Amino acid sequence: MANTTKSKGRIGILTGGGDVPGLNPAIRAVTVRAMREGFEVIGIRRGWAGLIDIVRDKKADNDENFVLLTKTHVDKAARTGGTFLHTSRTRPSAVPKSVVPLHLRDTYNAEKNDLTEEVLKNLEWLGIDYLIAIGGDDTLSYGVHLYKKGVKVMAIPKTMDNDVPGTDYCIGFSTCVTRTISLTNNLRTAAGSHERFMVLEVFGRYAGFTAMLPTMAGAAHRCIIPEYEFDINRLTELLTEDRNENPSKYSILLVSEGAKFRGTDMVFESAEMDMFGHAKLGGIGDMVSAKLKELSPEYNKGKQINVINQKLGYMVRCGDPDSIDSIVPMAFGTMALDLILKGIHGRLVVLQNGRYDHVPIEVVTATKKVVNVKRYYDTERYHPFYRDFEMLPLMIMGND
């Protein structure tokens, strides 16, 4: 593979972390533009996993690890959601013993193994001159690590949570908000028919953007987010008031998966950690639903209010991209190629204040991007503020 004749060079591209609509349009934008400029494009399969699984032997079967991309590969895929290159939550600098590739287990046999040297050797063997990583802060943090090792890395921000620092927008967020609003509106007919509270748990981990924007758009009466611990009694009082003021007798709450009862920790499905040190969040919606039902008689003249409890989960990150998640990935991918053609690397392509730009890739690990509670969230009403929108980005809450 490393000896293949090339003209201007070879670009590697990978997608890591959770899937979102918009990844395939980004891959297409990079590939089509790169080919026109005389580059070859190697698609790395399964994110960083593809770069640790490679067997450096031209006779070895590496089809599951990388593919030489063509226009045929990317044209059809660009209209669809997900990532045709597949993805994983692999962190090559902290690979558990059980996940180390078979051909490397004699060398790497600790409980946690740093396979970065193998990644560097594999990039050299593949002849990759530039590496474009598309992902969230976890995936891109390893991209920062490689950049510091001398790899020419370009980063494209992707996550439905919209929490990559340095950018107002991440690929996948618009479709997530669109799906959340649509599903909430569909489910409200059941809530109204049965005169219930409706509790919808959404992804978001440490940031509440996926609960805030749909609520701001009118999909829900209230939302609770990771950035502010909520009082369940106050929440029950507010939702009961919302329900009783509604002619259809229902109220809706969006719950970010990282939301916390006052004085408690986040709720996890299990203690098992991924390679980035994250346990899987989930279950806060169930707990909130149970407490709302239990406490509701105190605020509803002694009558209990039943609850419809639903996790939206993967329903808001699947399917085709909406218009924004078709246009922004195209622009991000094209801009990454513009920079490469100028010999520039070590940058994160971003949207800031409604304009495409690029910032140092190190911003990904320098800070955290979360909801600015003081500016955007009414802690008395558990609802976004509606004020001071002048000169704010399209999705209101940018990279404060």
N, C-alpha and C positions, 0 to 999 in steps of 0.2 A: 504493500500500500504506500509505503513511504517513498518509493522510487517512481511513482507515477509522474509523468511529464505534466507540467503546469505552466501557465503563462504568467499572469500577474500574481498568483498565489492561491492559497487554499484557506477557506473560512470554515470553521466549525460552528455549529449552532445546536443548542440544547434547550429543553424546557424542564424545569424542576418544580417540585412541590405540588400543590393542588391544581387540578385542571380547572380552566375557565374558558368560556367562549372568547375568541380573539387570538388565541395562540397560533392557530393555523394561518390566519391572515398575516400575522407577523412573520412567520416562517416563509410564507410565499413572497412577501415584500423583500425580505433579505435575499432569497434565492434568485428571484427573477432579476433584480437589480444587479446582484453580484455577477450572474452569468453574462449579462449584457456588458459588464465592465471587464470581462475576461477572467473572472475568478471561478474556481470550483468550490462547491459547497458540500460539506460533509455533515449530515444530520446525525448527531449523537443520540442514540436511543436510551430511553429511561433515565434522562437527566444525568447526574453525576455517576450513577450506577454504570452506565455504558462505558465510562472512562476508567473504571477500576476493573471491569470484567474482561477487557481486551486481552487476547493472547497475541503477543508480538511475534507472529510467525505467518508469513504470507500464505502458507498452506492451511492455516487454522480457519475454522468456520466462525467468523465474527459477525454474521448477518444480524444477530440479535443485539449487537452493540453499536453498529454505525452503518450508514448507507450513503452512497453518493447521490445527492439530490438532483432531480431534473425538473424541468418545467411541468412535465406530465405528473410527477409526484405531487407538486404543490398546488397546481391550478384547481383540481377538483376538491382537494382537502380544504382549501381556503374558504369555501362556502359553509363549512361545518364547524361545530363546536369541538371542544376537547383538543387534544394534540395527537396527531398521527405518529409523532415520534415517541409517544408514550412518556411517562414521567415516574418519578419516585421521590422519596424523602431521604435520599442517601446523602450522607456527609462524609466524604472520603477521609477526612482527618480524624474521624471517630467511628470506625467500622467495628461492630461487635464481632467477636470470634466466629460466631455461627454464620455470619454473612460474608466473611472473607471468601473470595473466589477460590475454588478448589486448587487451581494451579499456583496459588500464592500461600497456601496454608502452612507450608514448611517454613516459610520466611516470616510470616505474620501470624503469631499464635497467642498473643496476649488477649485479655478479655476485651480491651479496646485497642484498635490499631490505626495508626496514621498511614494511609496509603497515598499520601500526596506525592511521594517520589515516583510511584507507579503511574499516577496521573500525568506527571511531567514527562516521563519516558513515553507514555502512550501518545501524548500530544505531539512529541517530536517524531515518533514512529509514523504517525498519521500525516506528518508534514503540515500541520495546521499553523498558519501564520497569525491568524486572529481568531479569537473565540468569543462568540456572542452567547451570553447566558440570559435566558428569559425566565424570570421567577420573582418570588417574593423576597423578603428580607433574609430568610434562612438560605435559600439557594444563592442569592447574590452575595451574602456574607462570605461564602466559600469562594465566589468569584473574586472578591476583594483579596482573600488569602492568596489566590493564584497570581493575581496582579502584583502583589508584593514579592512574589517569587520570580517575577520577570515575564509572566505570560501576558500577551497583549489582549486584554479582556475588554469587551464592551458589554454593558448591562442594559437590559430592557425591563422595566418594572411591570410585574404582573401579580395581581392578587385581588380576589373579590372583596377582601377586607379593606382595600385602599390604604394600607398602612405602611407602604415603603417610604422612608424618609426622603426628602429632597424633591418630591413631585406632588403636584395637586391631584394627579390622576394615575391610576394603575389599570392595566388591561383587565377586564372582567367585571369591574365595579358597576358600570352602567347596566349591563345585562342583569347583574344580581339585583340591583334596585328595581329594574323593570319587572323582573320575575316576581320579586317580593310584593310589589304593589298589585300585580295581576292576581297572584294566588290569594293574597289577603282579601281582595275584592270578591273573588269567587267564594271564599269560605265564609264571608260575612252573611250570606243568605242563610247558612245553617245556624249561625249565632243568633240572627234575628228571629228565625223560625222558633227557636227553643228559648229565646230570651236569656241568653247566657253571657258570661264573660268568655272571650276567646283569647287564649294565650298562644302566641306563635314564637318559637325559639328559632333564632337565626345564627349562622356562623359569624365569626368576627374576632375570636380569641381575645386579645388585649385591647382592641379598639372597637368603639361603638358606632362606626360610620354606617354599617349595614342595617342598624336599627334606627339611627337618627334620620337618614335621608327619606326612607319610606314614610316615617311618621311625619316629617316635615311636609311631605307631599300629600298628606291627608289620609294615608292608608290606615293609621292606627290612632287611637285616642291618646295613648301614653307609650313611652318606651323606657326601659332600664338598660344601663350601659356599664361596662367594666370600670369606667373612669370615676364613677360615683356610687358609693354603697347606698342602697335604698332601704327605707323603713317600710316593712310589709304592711303595717297598720295604715300608714298614710297612703300607700299605694291602693289598698283595698278601699279606703274611703273615697279616693279620687275616681277609681273605676266604677264604684257603685253610683256615685253622682253622675258620671258620664252615661251609665246605663239607664238611670231613671229619668234623665233629661232627654234621652233618645226616644222618639215615637216608636221605634222598632224594638226597644228594650234590649239592647246589647251594647257592649263596649269591648274594645280590642286593645291588647297589650302586645308590643313587640319586645322580646327578651333577647338581648345579646347573650351568647353562650358563656361569656366571661363575666356576666353580671354577678354581683355579690350582695347577699343579705348584709345588713349593717352588722359589723363586728365578726364576720365570717370570711372564709376563704372561697376561692373559686371551686366549682363543682366539677369533678372529673369522672368519666365513665370507668376508668381503671387507673392503676398506678404505673402501667407500662409506659415507658418513654420511647420516643423516636430518637434518631441519631442526633437531632438538634436539641435534645433535652426537654421536649414537650410531651406531657401526657395529654391524652385525648379528652377535650372538654365535652361536656354534655350532661344534661339532667337538671339544670337549673329551672327549665320550663316546667318540668314535672313537679318540682318542689314548690315553685311559686303557685302553680295551679291548685295544689293541695291546700296551701295556706289561704289562698283567696276564698276557696269554698268554705273552709273552716271558720274564717273570720267574718265572712259576709253578713251573717245575721246581726252583728253588732252595728252595722251601718245601713241595714235594710229592714228596719222594724221587726227584727227577729226572724225574718225569712231567709233561708239559705238560697244562694245563687249557684247554680251548677256551672261547670266550666267545660269548654271545648279546648283541648290541649293538643297542639300539633307542632312537630318539628319540620320546618321547611327544608333544612339540610341541603342535600344535593340537588333538590328540585330547582334551586335558584342558581346553580352553577352549571347546569347541563344544557344541552340543546344549542341551537345556532346563535351566533352573536347578534346583538342589535346593531343599529346603525353606528353608534359611537364606537362600539367594540369591533366594528369592521374598518372604520376610518382611522382611529387612533393607532392601532397596531400597524397599519400600512405606513403611517407617517413615522412612527417610532423605528420600524425596520429600515425604511428608506434613509432616515437620518443617521442611523448607525452606519449604513454603507457610505453616506456622505463623509462622515468622519474618518472612516477607514481609508477612503480614497485620498484624504488629506494627510494620511499617516498619523492620525490622532487615535489614541486608545486610552484605557483607564477612565472612561466616562460612563455616566448613567444618563440615558436620554430621558427627558422629563417634559411635562406640561407645567408651566408656572404662569399664573395670571393670564391664562388663556392663550399663551404662546409656547411653541415648541422650543426647547432649549436643551442644554446638557450641562451636567455638573460633575465634579470629581466623584469617582465611584466610591471613595472612602466615606461619603456621606451616609451610605447604607448602614455602616456599623458605628457611626459617630453619635447617633441620637435615636430616639424613638418617635414615631408619629402616632399620636392619639388625639381624641376629641379634646379641644380646648373648652373645658367645662364652663369656666367663667364667661367665656364669650358666647357660647352656643347652646348651653343646656340649662334650663330652668330647674334648679334642684328642689324647688318647692312644689312644682307641678309635674315633674318627671316628663318633661316635654321640651323640644327644641324652642329656642327663642325665635321670634319673627321680627327681626329688626336689623338695621345697619347693613343691608345687602349691597350697598353701592360699592363697586369695584371688587367685589368678591368673585372667585372663580365660578365656572358653570355649576359645579357640584357643591357650591357654598363653602364647605369646610375644606380648605386647602392645606398646604404645608406650612402651618403657623410656626 
